[in-house]
């Protein structure tokens, strides 16, 4: 992964002197980790990236795990990821907090099988290999689906793979099924003939978080407050302009528009407050994650959030 050079390195490379006047007038910077178009596309196409009172340095990541590693190391200030991926890293002592949230429809998570294959029910997964990310939605969804179907998890092999490796294993037949989320679902369904065996309805939490390093919370609070406002306005716009959002993200990621448009229509993503109901839902999911082996130990979910930021009416 490539991170943007810090300001001192840039000044040294160009031979400029960092005078007191320059230091005083330089705009503050938010170092934001981005996944598959994500926030960058959202701010761009919705217009919320205009007239920023700070600079943004973008770093691109293929998935939540490497993004969270960078956040834990304070190599970036902010990023978004799924609820369980965030909580699993927080549970291991990472100095991070979630300050904002979005929700999407549970159908945006699914266990996929090949369309021409024999697997028709969750019970058919007995003796099979299922790819899924460790410590996140994939592993959780498989275990939750097996529990609902009263299947001993020892009868199914979960292969811990990230999205890139899992897609290759799934298409080649090295694994029989794949627990994954959008836009990968739409890519496999529309592009490679995959079929949904079961989706996340009634099985998984469906939140994404804007998480930040603790240093960023202390040092860049005004910028974070402004960013949260823009993020919420951006998602309100995107929900009503899915084709334009898909087109813009396609230009950034080279993922075909039709895949992204289907993904966004399935997701129906909207910004939501981190309220007591969401915390309670995630506490229940966290407790289940311990049972499923997704988390190594119980955690108090409320400790993972900073709910002191406010969203005014003009953010809608």
N, C-alpha and C positions, 0 to 999 in steps of 0.2 A: 504494500500500500504506500501511497505517496502523500506526505504531509507538506503543507505550505511552509516555506522558510519563515522564521520569525523576523521581526522588523530589524533587529540588530544585524542578522546575517545578510539581509537585503541591502542595508546601508553599507556594510563592509564590501559587498560584492560590487556595488556601483561607485564606490569611492566617495560617497557623501559623508559629511560630518553631521552628527546628531546634535545640532545646537539646541540650547534651551528653548528657543522660540519654536523650532520645529516640534520638539517634544510636547510643548504645551498646546500646539494647534492640531496635532495629529488626531484623526478621528479614532475612537475606540474600535476594537475589532472583536467580533464573535467568530470563533473557529467552529464551524458546524460540520458534523459528519452526515453524509448523505447516502441513501440506498436507492438504487434503481429509479433515478429521477426524483422521487420523493419530494422532500421539502423544497429543493431547488426548483423543480418544475412548478410546484404549487405557488411559490412566491412570484415566480416569473410570469406565468400565464394569468394569474389572478390580479396582477398589478400591485400586489402587496410588497414587492421588492423595490418599489420606487421610493425615492426621497428618504432613504434610510439615514438616521442620525448616527450611524456607525458603519464600519466596513464588515463584510462577510468574507471569510476565507473558507472555501469549500474543500472537503476531502471526501473522496468517493470510496464506498465500501460495498462488497458483494452481499453482505448479510449482517445480522445483528451482532454475532459473536466477535468478529474483528473490530467492529465499531465500539463495542463495549470495552474491549481490551484497550483501545486508544483512549476512551473516556476515563477508564480506571487509571491510566498512566498520565492523565492530564495533558495528552497530546492534542485533544480537542476540548472545546467547552461544552458542546451540546450535541445531541443526536436523538433520533427516535428509534424505538424498537418495541417488539411485542412485550406484553405484560410479564409473562413467565421468564423470558430471556432477561429482562431487566431485574426481576426479583431474584433470580438465581445468582446473578452477579452481586447484587446488593447483599444477599444472604452470606456471601463469602467475604464480606468486609470491605467491599469497594467504597470509596468515599464519594458516593453519588446520591442524588435525590431526583425524584420525578416532580416536575412542576406543572405539567399540563398533560391532557389526555384526549384521545379520540376513541370513538367506538365504531365498529363495523359489524356487518351481519355475520352470524356464525357460519353461514354457508361459504364464507371466504376461506375457511379451513376445511380440509378434506383428506380422506385416505383414498388415493387413486389406485386403480388397477388398469391393466391393458384392456382395451375395448374388446378384443377378440379372445380374451382369456377366460378360463373356467371359474374364476372366483366371483361369486354372486352374493355372498353374505359374509358377515364378519366371522361366522363359524368356519367358513372355508379358508380362513387364514391359519388354521391349525397346521403346524408343520412347515409354514412358509416364512420367508424373510421379508421384513417390512423396513424400509429406510425411513429415518426420521432424525431430526436434529436432537442431540442430547441436551437436556436442561432447558427445553423450550416447548413450544406448541406441538412439535412432531411427536416426541416421546410421550407427552401428556395425552394427546389425542388417541394414540394407539392404546395406551393403558386404560383410558376411560372407556373406549369402545369395547375392549375386551371385558372389562368389569361389567358393563351393562349387558353384555351377551353371556355372562357367566362362564367365561372361558379362562382357564388357568393361564396366566401370562407366560409360564414356563413352556407352553405349547407353541409359542410364537417367538421368533428371533427378531429383535429390534436391532437393526444395523445403524450405528450412529454416524450419519453422514450429513454434511452441509448441503445446501441446494445444488451447487455446481456438480459435486461428485455424485449426489443422489440422482440427479437427472440422467447422467450417463449410465449409472447402474440400472435404473428403471427401464430405460429404453433398450438396453442391451439384454435385459432379462436376468441380470445378476441378482436382482431382488424382485420379489413378486408384487410388491405394493409400495406406495410412497405416501407418507403423511406430510402434507405440505400446505402452503397458503398461496394467496394471490400475490403477484400475477402468474406464478408458476402453474397454478391450477389451469388457468385459461390457456397458457402456452401448450401444456400437455394435452388438454382436451381438444382445442381447435387445431393445433399443429401436428399432434402425433396420435390422435384417436383414443386417448385415455378416457376412462369412465370413472365417475364418482361411486365408490363403494358405500361410503357414509361420510356425511359432513359433520361439522362441529356443533350442530344444533343440539342443545341440551347436554353437551359434553365438555366444552371448553369455554374459558373466559375469552372475551373478544375486545380487548383494549390495547391501544398503543400508547406509549408514554413519550413525552419530551423529557429527557433526563439530562442533568447537568452535573459537572464536577463540583464538589463542595467549595473549591477555591473560586469558581465562577459565581456561585451564589453570593459569596462575600464581596467580590470585586466588581461584578458587572450587573448588578440588580436592575438599574434603569434600562439597560439594553435587553435584559431578559423580559422585563415587563412589556416593553414595546414589541418584542418578537412574539410573545404570546398573543397579543392583540391581533397582530398581522396573521398569525397562524390560524386563529379562529375565523377571521374574516375570509381568509383564503379558502378554508374548507367549506364555508357557507356558499361561496361562489362556485367552487368545484362541483358541489352536489347538484347544482342546477346547470352546469356547463360541462358535462362529462365528455362529449366529443372533442371540445377544444382542449381540455386537460389531457386527454389521451393523445391527441396530436402533438402537443408540446412535449410530453414525456417521451414519446416515440422519437422525436428529434434528438433528445438528449441521450437516450439509451440504445437506440436502434432496435428496440423491441417493436414489432409491427403494431400498428394502431389497433387492428381488430382484436388483438390479444388484450391490450390495455383497456380498450373500451368495455369489453366483457368483464374484465377484472373489476373496474370501477363501478360498473352497474351491479355486480354481485356484492361488492363491499359496502356501498352506500355510507361512506365514511363521513362522520360529523364530529366536531369538537364538543367535548362534554366537560363538566366540572369534575374535579376529584372530590366527591362528596362521600358522606357516610355510607350510602348504599353501595357505591363502587368499592370502597375500602372493604366493606363486609363481604361482598362477592369475591373479592380477590383473596381475602383471608381464608374463605372456604376453599378456594382453588389452591391456595398455598398449602393448606393442610392436606388436601388430596395429593398434591405434588410430592409431599414427604412419603405418603403411602405408596405412590407409584415409583419412588426412587428418582424422581426428577430433581428434587431438592435433597440435600444431605441432612438437613436438620430443620426443625420448625423455626419460623420467623414471625415477628410481630409486624404485619404489613404496614400499619399506620406509620411506623418509624421510617418508611422508605419515601415518604412524601413531604413536600413543603407546600402547604396550602395557603400561604400568606399572600400570594399574588392575586390581584383583582382583575376581573374582566368587565369593562363598562359596556353600556348598551350599544355604543357605536362600534363595538367589535362584532356585532351580529350582522 
